[in-house]
């Protein structure tokens, strides 16, 4: 019977025993992992935006549930049901009362804006500021195509029904029991870092809820005031312009500029007096929003520098389109909160 083979003690060809080489291999693996993660983010950016949008919706619902809990001490599930039923009833009632009028005004708005763009381009051409009417008109039609898609979203939302359904369902699931998902995220973090991670998540959630509450208040005030003032002044499509101004108020700076362009163009289409009324309405509403409502809301919610907000909106809008533009502020507010918490932790450790 043959003797048992002695174990092999020499290093295998794939085995690395040199500590320096091991360190370099680990470093290379980290960089490769980061590159793969960035590539995955680029490839999955649209699903990630949809998930983040669902988180924003969940934060809105959670804020309503918490607010209702102050006056109605019942189970969270019943409070969430009341909030959802209230939101659905409000939306259905609004579209039932204004749906036909808004649908008719959407087509009228597009034709009015195209006619005004053609008139402006003709005036610029006569002044020698433009090479030709057709060039500017083509550019205006492309730009108004985007506005038409936006107004079409307000009227029908046919192209985004599937995504919106997924966002609403996912947001509803997140709002039902957010602590389950928070614990799941904490489980992915090393044990020693979990308390700090939990505190950061809590602060980010509170910041997001305050930001959205302030935005919803500003949207309601701006939309109602705009529609009422334009209706009093006899501006055409006052209801649609009020709805659009309320929706665009979710995006500060850029939304206000687009609202002003729409109001002025529609106002002057009905005459100079109506146009100047639209201009005065825009200035007064934006002044009240910028110097009265916004400071009060910022003091009670999240105070972000305007330059930072506008810069992030430009970047997000360029990279991710209208969805990124709408989500730029929530993402910026959450990132700012996380960085502030990290700074506080570092100061505490240094002290």
Rosetta blueprint (number, residue, H / E / L):
1 X L
2 X L
3 X L
4 X L
5 X L
6 X L
7 X L
8 X L
9 X L
10 X L
11 X L
12 X L
13 X L
14 X L
15 X L
16 X L
17 X L
18 X L
19 X H
20 X H
21 X H
22 X H
23 X H
24 X H
25 X H
26 X H
27 X H
28 X H
29 X H
30 X H
31 X H
32 X H
33 X H
34 X H
35 X H
36 X H
37 X H
38 X H
39 X H
40 X H
41 X H
42 X H
43 X H
44 X L
45 X H
46 X H
47 X H
48 X H
49 X H
50 X H
51 X H
52 X H
53 X H
54 X H
55 X H
56 X H
57 X H
58 X H
59 X H
60 X H
61 X H
62 X H
63 X H
64 X H
65 X H
66 X H
67 X H
68 X H
69 X H
70 X L
71 X L
72 X L
73 X L
74 X L
75 X L
76 X H
77 X H
78 X H
79 X H
80 X H
81 X H
82 X H
83 X H
84 X H
85 X H
86 X H
87 X H
88 X H
89 X H
90 X H
91 X H
92 X H
93 X H
94 X H
95 X H
96 X H
97 X H
98 X H
99 X H
100 X H
101 X H
102 X H
103 X H
104 X H
105 X H
106 X H
107 X H
108 X H
109 X H
110 X H
111 X H
112 X H
113 X H
114 X H
115 X H
116 X H
117 X H
118 X H
119 X H
120 X H
121 X H
122 X H
123 X H
124 X H
125 X H
126 X H
127 X L
128 X L
129 X L
130 X L
131 X L
132 X L
133 X H
134 X H
135 X H
136 X H
137 X H
138 X H
139 X H
140 X H
141 X H
142 X H
143 X H
144 X H
145 X H
146 X H
147 X H
148 X H
149 X H
150 X H
151 X H
152 X H
153 X H
154 X H
155 X H
156 X L
157 X L
158 X H
159 X H
160 X H
161 X H
162 X H
163 X H
164 X H
165 X H
166 X H
167 X H
168 X H
169 X H
170 X H
171 X H
172 X H
173 X H
174 X H
175 X H
176 X H
177 X L
178 X H
179 X H
180 X H
181 X H
182 X H
183 X H
184 X H
185 X H
186 X H
187 X H
188 X L
189 X L
190 X L
191 X H
192 X H
193 X H
194 X H
195 X H
196 X H
197 X H
198 X H
199 X H
200 X H
201 X H
202 X H
203 X H
204 X H
205 X H
206 X H
207 X H
208 X H
209 X H
210 X H
211 X H
212 X H
213 X H
214 X H
215 X H
216 X H
217 X H
218 X H
219 X H
220 X H
221 X H
222 X H
223 X H
224 X H
225 X H
226 X H
227 X H
228 X H
229 X H
230 X H
231 X H
232 X H
233 X L
234 X L
235 X L
236 X L
237 X L
238 X H
239 X H
240 X H
241 X H
242 X H
243 X H
244 X H
245 X H
246 X H
247 X H
248 X H
249 X L
250 X L
251 X L
252 X L
253 X L
254 X H
255 X H
256 X H
257 X H
258 X H
259 X H
260 X H
261 X H
262 X H
263 X H
264 X H
265 X H
266 X H
267 X H
268 X H
269 X H
270 X L
271 X L
272 X H
273 X H
274 X H
275 X H
276 X H
277 X H
278 X H
279 X H
280 X H
281 X H
282 X H
283 X H
284 X H
285 X H
286 X H
287 X H
288 X H
289 X H
290 X H
291 X H
292 X H
293 X H
294 X H
295 X H
296 X H
297 X H
298 X H
299 X H
300 X H
301 X L
302 X L
303 X L
304 X L
305 X L
306 X H
307 X H
308 X H
309 X H
310 X H
311 X H
312 X H
313 X H
314 X H
315 X H
316 X H
317 X H
318 X H
319 X H
320 X H
321 X H
322 X H
323 X H
324 X H
325 X H
326 X H
327 X H
328 X H
329 X H
330 X H
331 X H
332 X H
333 X H
334 X H
335 X H
336 X H
337 X H
338 X H
339 X H
340 X H
341 X H
342 X H
343 X H
344 X H
345 X H
346 X H
347 X H
348 X H
349 X H
350 X H
351 X L
